[in-house]
Amino acid sequence: MSATPSVDPEVVAHIDQLHAGISARQRDLLRNVACADRAGRWRDDGCRDMAQWLCGRLGISNWTARRWVSAAHALEQLPHISDALETGILSLDKVVELTRFATPESESRLIKWALRVSPAAIRRKADIANRPSLEETRDADDARFLRWWWFDDGRRMGLEGQFGAAQGAAITKALRRVAETLPELPTDTGLEPTGQDLVEQRCADALEHLCRAASATDADPEMATVVVHTTLGACRRDEDCAVIEDGPVIHPEVARRLSCDARLQFVLHDRAGNALGIGRASRDVPRWLRRQLRHRDRDCCTFPGCEMRGYLQAHHIIHWEDGGLTDYYNLVLVCPFHHKLVHELGWDVRLKGSMAQWFRPGGKRYDPGPDPPQRLALDLSSSEARVLDQRRAAVGL
């Protein structure tokens, strides 16, 4: 058996050195985040707050951006934790969680504890420290939730929820009752589930059955419909694909099964495959066209960095009053905040292909990403800056 290659001590020392340098810059970054937030820098770029500005400019998640903004302000009152980050003693992940509950009186003690535990343990303590008050916990609506997510490249969906005792009892009673009445379904593996596996599979089938039954009697079938985007060719050939709206790509065979008793909707497309519209027939966007917009714009506000998915509005790029059409090429999805940005604050949005491009008042295109290296006040040698320029040019920046 070959021996495990040893790691050069100089490599380890270099990693530590790099980490310390990165930590120092991260602390400096948070200082500037707090400064920019107080100055309202985000307002100049049409954002609703500093977190959204960071999300668009740095390409980080909204959750991470909000944690950074909160930590940036908290660190101003926590000098010891600030020093621990700047010197690389504590990582940014640990510091962000510590700032959620540390005080000037407790920070020295917490640093010693944080060195021995994982970021997850610190987050857990922060969650406990920020637990809701007794008055908040009395409101059951604040406690219940149901969320789902796609994983395994969209082949599976996860489901997680929490309910009050009364709600939980009603849900489990209904699932068990329906599960007892459902027929067994065939399996592809040839292995029949038994015991708890069988019970859990039946409950999963029961939940689908209840949802289908509710959709069948919904007063608004348009909103209750599970939509699959596909082509007629996909119903005949395996090389085409089908996509569930707000969901994953599915196999053509699954699409064929769904189409057996589905309500089919035919939409007129141009040669590029984009849905057309209704022209000047109406200012209001019909549901079938809004569905196409949601599919194109990923069911999200098109302003860079904005992750708003609720209360989306279809904006006419060429305004209706100016002769604009209610067509696919003249509509983009925006949240109420950024809709006001266009109509009242002089911003503009246009479509280039299927991508929305935003422009500041005066016509300059809004690019949320960092400025090119030559315009950044970074300590770069001329050769390093030249390499960065070449890399950016290679990817079209």
Contacts in CASP RR format, 6 or more apart in sequence:
PFRMAT RR
TARGET T0000
AUTHOR 0000-0000-0000
METHOD contacts of the structure
MODEL  1
MSATPSVDPEVVAHIDQLHAGISARQRDLLRNVACADRAGRWRDDGCRDM
AQWLCGRLGISNWTARRWVSAAHALEQLPHISDALETGILSLDKVVELTR
FATPESESRLIKWALRVSPAAIRRKADIANRPSLEETRDADDARFLRWWW
FDDGRRMGLEGQFGAAQGAAITKALRRVAETLPELPTDTGLEPTGQDLVE
QRCADALEHLCRAASATDADPEMATVVVHTTLGACRRDEDCAVIEDGPVI
HPEVARRLSCDARLQFVLHDRAGNALGIGRASRDVPRWLRRQLRHRDRDC
CTFPGCEMRGYLQAHHIIHWEDGGLTDYYNLVLVCPFHHKLVHELGWDVR
LKGSMAQWFRPGGKRYDPGPDPPQRLALDLSSSEARVLDQRRAAVGL
19 88 0 8 1.000
20 87 0 8 1.000
20 88 0 8 1.000
21 88 0 8 1.000
23 85 0 8 1.000
23 86 0 8 1.000
23 87 0 8 1.000
23 88 0 8 1.000
23 91 0 8 1.000
23 92 0 8 1.000
24 86 0 8 1.000
24 87 0 8 1.000
24 88 0 8 1.000
26 85 0 8 1.000
26 92 0 8 1.000
27 75 0 8 1.000
27 82 0 8 1.000
27 85 0 8 1.000
27 86 0 8 1.000
28 86 0 8 1.000
30 68 0 8 1.000
30 71 0 8 1.000
30 72 0 8 1.000
30 75 0 8 1.000
30 85 0 8 1.000
31 72 0 8 1.000
31 75 0 8 1.000
33 50 0 8 1.000
33 54 0 8 1.000
33 68 0 8 1.000
33 69 0 8 1.000
33 72 0 8 1.000
34 69 0 8 1.000
34 72 0 8 1.000
34 73 0 8 1.000
34 75 0 8 1.000
34 76 0 8 1.000
36 42 0 8 1.000
36 50 0 8 1.000
36 53 0 8 1.000
37 50 0 8 1.000
37 69 0 8 1.000
37 72 0 8 1.000
37 73 0 8 1.000
40 50 0 8 1.000
41 50 0 8 1.000
41 53 0 8 1.000
42 48 0 8 1.000
42 49 0 8 1.000
42 50 0 8 1.000
42 52 0 8 1.000
42 53 0 8 1.000
45 53 0 8 1.000
45 57 0 8 1.000
45 366 0 8 1.000
45 368 0 8 1.000
46 303 0 8 1.000
46 338 0 8 1.000
46 341 0 8 1.000
46 345 0 8 1.000
46 347 0 8 1.000
47 53 0 8 1.000
47 305 0 8 1.000
47 306 0 8 1.000
48 306 0 8 1.000
48 337 0 8 1.000
49 69 0 8 1.000
50 65 0 8 1.000
50 69 0 8 1.000
51 62 0 8 1.000
51 65 0 8 1.000
51 66 0 8 1.000
51 68 0 8 1.000
51 69 0 8 1.000
52 62 0 8 1.000
52 65 0 8 1.000
52 305 0 8 1.000
52 306 0 8 1.000
52 307 0 8 1.000
53 368 0 8 1.000
54 60 0 8 1.000
54 65 0 8 1.000
54 68 0 8 1.000
54 69 0 8 1.000
55 61 0 8 1.000
55 62 0 8 1.000
55 65 0 8 1.000
55 305 0 8 1.000
55 306 0 8 1.000
55 307 0 8 1.000
56 304 0 8 1.000
56 305 0 8 1.000
56 368 0 8 1.000
56 369 0 8 1.000
57 368 0 8 1.000
57 369 0 8 1.000
57 370 0 8 1.000
58 65 0 8 1.000
58 369 0 8 1.000
58 370 0 8 1.000
59 305 0 8 1.000
59 368 0 8 1.000
59 369 0 8 1.000
60 68 0 8 1.000
62 305 0 8 1.000
62 307 0 8 1.000
67 96 0 8 1.000
68 96 0 8 1.000
70 96 0 8 1.000
70 99 0 8 1.000
70 100 0 8 1.000
71 95 0 8 1.000
71 96 0 8 1.000
71 99 0 8 1.000
74 99 0 8 1.000
74 100 0 8 1.000
74 102 0 8 1.000
75 81 0 8 1.000
75 82 0 8 1.000
75 85 0 8 1.000
75 95 0 8 1.000
75 99 0 8 1.000
76 82 0 8 1.000
77 104 0 8 1.000
78 98 0 8 1.000
78 99 0 8 1.000
78 102 0 8 1.000
78 103 0 8 1.000
78 104 0 8 1.000
78 107 0 8 1.000
79 104 0 8 1.000
79 107 0 8 1.000
80 107 0 8 1.000
80 108 0 8 1.000
80 111 0 8 1.000
81 90 0 8 1.000
81 95 0 8 1.000
81 98 0 8 1.000
81 99 0 8 1.000
81 102 0 8 1.000
81 107 0 8 1.000
81 110 0 8 1.000
81 111 0 8 1.000
83 89 0 8 1.000
84 90 0 8 1.000
84 95 0 8 1.000
84 111 0 8 1.000
85 91 0 8 1.000
85 92 0 8 1.000
85 95 0 8 1.000
89 111 0 8 1.000
89 115 0 8 1.000
90 98 0 8 1.000
90 111 0 8 1.000
90 114 0 8 1.000
90 115 0 8 1.000
91 119 0 8 1.000
93 119 0 8 1.000
94 114 0 8 1.000
94 119 0 8 1.000
94 122 0 8 1.000
97 119 0 8 1.000
97 122 0 8 1.000
97 123 0 8 1.000
97 125 0 8 1.000
97 126 0 8 1.000
98 107 0 8 1.000
98 110 0 8 1.000
98 111 0 8 1.000
98 114 0 8 1.000
98 122 0 8 1.000
98 126 0 8 1.000
100 126 0 8 1.000
100 129 0 8 1.000
100 130 0 8 1.000
101 125 0 8 1.000
101 126 0 8 1.000
101 129 0 8 1.000
101 130 0 8 1.000
102 110 0 8 1.000
114 122 0 8 1.000
132 142 0 8 1.000
136 142 0 8 1.000
137 143 0 8 1.000
140 164 0 8 1.000
140 167 0 8 1.000
143 162 0 8 1.000
143 164 0 8 1.000
144 161 0 8 1.000
144 162 0 8 1.000
144 163 0 8 1.000
144 164 0 8 1.000
144 167 0 8 1.000
145 161 0 8 1.000
145 162 0 8 1.000
146 159 0 8 1.000
146 160 0 8 1.000
146 161 0 8 1.000
147 159 0 8 1.000
147 160 0 8 1.000
147 161 0 8 1.000
148 157 0 8 1.000
148 158 0 8 1.000
148 159 0 8 1.000
148 160 0 8 1.000
149 157 0 8 1.000
149 158 0 8 1.000
150 156 0 8 1.000
150 157 0 8 1.000
150 158 0 8 1.000
150 247 0 8 1.000
150 248 0 8 1.000
151 157 0 8 1.000
151 158 0 8 1.000
153 248 0 8 1.000
154 247 0 8 1.000
154 248 0 8 1.000
154 249 0 8 1.000
155 248 0 8 1.000
163 171 0 8 1.000
174 206 0 8 1.000
174 210 0 8 1.000
175 203 0 8 1.000
175 206 0 8 1.000
175 207 0 8 1.000
175 210 0 8 1.000
176 203 0 8 1.000
176 206 0 8 1.000
178 206 0 8 1.000
178 209 0 8 1.000
178 210 0 8 1.000
179 199 0 8 1.000
179 202 0 8 1.000
179 203 0 8 1.000
179 205 0 8 1.000
179 206 0 8 1.000
180 202 0 8 1.000
182 202 0 8 1.000
182 205 0 8 1.000
182 206 0 8 1.000
182 209 0 8 1.000
185 205 0 8 1.000
187 193 0 8 1.000
192 198 0 8 1.000
193 201 0 8 1.000
214 224 0 8 1.000
215 221 0 8 1.000
215 224 0 8 1.000
215 225 0 8 1.000
215 226 0 8 1.000
218 224 0 8 1.000
221 263 0 8 1.000
222 287 0 8 1.000
225 263 0 8 1.000
226 244 0 8 1.000
226 245 0 8 1.000
226 258 0 8 1.000
227 244 0 8 1.000
227 245 0 8 1.000
227 291 0 8 1.000
228 242 0 8 1.000
228 243 0 8 1.000
228 244 0 8 1.000
228 245 0 8 1.000
228 250 0 8 1.000
228 255 0 8 1.000
228 258 0 8 1.000
228 259 0 8 1.000
228 262 0 8 1.000
229 242 0 8 1.000
229 243 0 8 1.000
229 244 0 8 1.000
229 245 0 8 1.000
229 295 0 8 1.000
230 240 0 8 1.000
230 241 0 8 1.000
230 242 0 8 1.000
230 243 0 8 1.000
230 252 0 8 1.000
230 255 0 8 1.000
231 240 0 8 1.000
233 240 0 8 1.000
234 240 0 8 1.000
234 241 0 8 1.000
234 242 0 8 1.000
234 252 0 8 1.000
234 255 0 8 1.000
235 252 0 8 1.000
235 255 0 8 1.000
235 256 0 8 1.000
235 259 0 8 1.000
237 252 0 8 1.000
238 252 0 8 1.000
238 253 0 8 1.000
240 252 0 8 1.000
241 249 0 8 1.000
241 250 0 8 1.000
241 252 0 8 1.000
242 249 0 8 1.000
242 250 0 8 1.000
242 251 0 8 1.000
242 252 0 8 1.000
242 254 0 8 1.000
242 255 0 8 1.000
243 249 0 8 1.000
243 250 0 8 1.000
244 250 0 8 1.000
245 291 0 8 1.000
245 294 0 8 1.000
245 295 0 8 1.000
246 294 0 8 1.000
246 299 0 8 1.000
265 288 0 8 1.000
267 275 0 8 1.000
267 288 0 8 1.000
267 292 0 8 1.000
268 275 0 8 1.000
268 276 0 8 1.000
268 277 0 8 1.000
269 275 0 8 1.000
269 276 0 8 1.000
270 276 0 8 1.000
274 292 0 8 1.000
274 296 0 8 1.000
274 328 0 8 1.000
274 329 0 8 1.000
274 354 0 8 1.000
275 288 0 8 1.000
275 289 0 8 1.000
275 292 0 8 1.000
275 328 0 8 1.000
276 327 0 8 1.000
276 328 0 8 1.000
277 289 0 8 1.000
277 325 0 8 1.000
277 326 0 8 1.000
277 327 0 8 1.000
277 328 0 8 1.000
278 286 0 8 1.000
278 289 0 8 1.000
278 326 0 8 1.000
278 327 0 8 1.000
279 325 0 8 1.000
279 326 0 8 1.000
279 327 0 8 1.000
280 323 0 8 1.000
280 324 0 8 1.000
280 325 0 8 1.000
280 326 0 8 1.000
281 326 0 8 1.000
282 326 0 8 1.000
283 316 0 8 1.000
283 320 0 8 1.000
283 326 0 8 1.000
284 326 0 8 1.000
285 293 0 8 1.000
285 314 0 8 1.000
285 326 0 8 1.000
285 331 0 8 1.000
289 326 0 8 1.000
289 328 0 8 1.000
289 331 0 8 1.000
290 314 0 8 1.000
292 328 0 8 1.000
293 314 0 8 1.000
293 328 0 8 1.000
293 331 0 8 1.000
293 332 0 8 1.000
293 333 0 8 1.000
294 312 0 8 1.000
294 333 0 8 1.000
296 328 0 8 1.000
296 354 0 8 1.000
297 332 0 8 1.000
297 333 0 8 1.000
297 356 0 8 1.000
299 309 0 8 1.000
299 312 0 8 1.000
299 333 0 8 1.000
300 306 0 8 1.000
300 307 0 8 1.000
300 308 0 8 1.000
300 309 0 8 1.000
300 312 0 8 1.000
300 333 0 8 1.000
301 307 0 8 1.000
301 308 0 8 1.000
301 309 0 8 1.000
301 312 0 8 1.000
301 333 0 8 1.000
301 334 0 8 1.000
301 335 0 8 1.000
301 338 0 8 1.000
302 332 0 8 1.000
302 333 0 8 1.000
302 334 0 8 1.000
302 349 0 8 1.000
302 356 0 8 1.000
302 358 0 8 1.000
303 334 0 8 1.000
303 335 0 8 1.000
303 338 0 8 1.000
303 341 0 8 1.000
303 349 0 8 1.000
303 356 0 8 1.000
303 358 0 8 1.000
304 358 0 8 1.000
304 366 0 8 1.000
304 368 0 8 1.000
305 368 0 8 1.000
306 335 0 8 1.000
306 337 0 8 1.000
306 338 0 8 1.000
308 335 0 8 1.000
308 337 0 8 1.000
310 335 0 8 1.000
311 335 0 8 1.000
311 336 0 8 1.000
312 333 0 8 1.000
312 334 0 8 1.000
312 335 0 8 1.000
313 333 0 8 1.000
313 334 0 8 1.000
313 335 0 8 1.000
313 336 0 8 1.000
313 339 0 8 1.000
314 331 0 8 1.000
314 332 0 8 1.000
314 333 0 8 1.000
315 331 0 8 1.000
315 332 0 8 1.000
315 333 0 8 1.000
315 334 0 8 1.000
315 339 0 8 1.000
315 342 0 8 1.000
315 349 0 8 1.000
316 324 0 8 1.000
316 325 0 8 1.000
316 326 0 8 1.000
316 330 0 8 1.000
316 331 0 8 1.000
317 324 0 8 1.000
317 330 0 8 1.000
317 331 0 8 1.000
317 332 0 8 1.000
317 349 0 8 1.000
317 350 0 8 1.000
317 351 0 8 1.000
318 324 0 8 1.000
318 325 0 8 1.000
318 330 0 8 1.000
320 326 0 8 1.000
324 330 0 8 1.000
329 351 0 8 1.000
332 349 0 8 1.000
332 351 0 8 1.000
332 356 0 8 1.000
334 342 0 8 1.000
334 349 0 8 1.000
338 347 0 8 1.000
341 347 0 8 1.000
342 348 0 8 1.000
342 349 0 8 1.000
345 361 0 8 1.000
346 361 0 8 1.000
346 362 0 8 1.000
347 358 0 8 1.000
347 359 0 8 1.000
347 360 0 8 1.000
347 361 0 8 1.000
347 366 0 8 1.000
348 358 0 8 1.000
348 359 0 8 1.000
348 363 0 8 1.000
349 356 0 8 1.000
349 357 0 8 1.000
349 358 0 8 1.000
349 359 0 8 1.000
350 356 0 8 1.000
350 357 0 8 1.000
350 359 0 8 1.000
351 357 0 8 1.000
357 365 0 8 1.000
358 365 0 8 1.000
358 366 0 8 1.000
359 365 0 8 1.000
359 366 0 8 1.000
360 366 0 8 1.000
370 376 0 8 1.000
372 389 0 8 1.000
372 392 0 8 1.000
372 397 0 8 1.000
373 380 0 8 1.000
373 385 0 8 1.000
373 388 0 8 1.000
373 389 0 8 1.000
373 392 0 8 1.000
374 385 0 8 1.000
374 389 0 8 1.000
380 388 0 8 1.000
END
